[in-house]
């Protein structure tokens, strides 16, 4: 079974990457990494960067980068994809260089979300110096817990969930079911939370959603100090950035967080105190309440 270790990076498309440079540094407190290729790179730990923002015709999440342990794991992943009849594209040397990894492939999940599987991520040991004084982001030892989590739209929820669990080897963490419509015949929407081989409660969740032009529901970043959540909330208010959800504490991962708008049109969850799990003998849960308190959602022009 494939052994995915973490959600290492995302590639975001933007009509104006400079908006992300401003938002990423001044609001999120990430460090801008100088580049000469027209893209914006944002750093939060010993990894060269966690967010790459590339100029494009639209604003959307383009790729989630999933980390494999080593070259043997990478070869095994390709063999398992072939055996499962799933197409993938070999990443070029130039692309691997720009991702700061030793090798990668690109593929799509059954709902059309694009992903990369890579091995050999570089550490540059460049000191993380937050322009907003954030002491650190929770990313584990050498960044091995990944940058946070992603919630992606899945028009084909069951098939997409099976792709991540049966083919990519993700483990189930939790399942929730929402029923927003007053129509009793509306089946509602499912939400599958999954973990990879690190203690973070979930690195990926899939939300049943037929149409999502920005290819992402939200991304999550985790700081190590609760006051940094408060300071960020103050910066968001001062900048007039829409709050997508008020401060609250989630049930399943215990995250104390709020959600804000981003320049891409999906949301950013900014939180702390997420659970770190021991998966040995873990029984996946079904949760009927998303938050213990707070998290009043306020979808901008939804
Ligand atoms: Fe989240």
Boltz pocket constraint, residues with backbone or C-beta under 6 A from the ligand:
constraints:
  - pocket:
      binder: B
      contacts: [[A, 149], [A, 151], [A, 218], [A, 219], [A, 220], [A, 269]]
      max_distance: 6.0
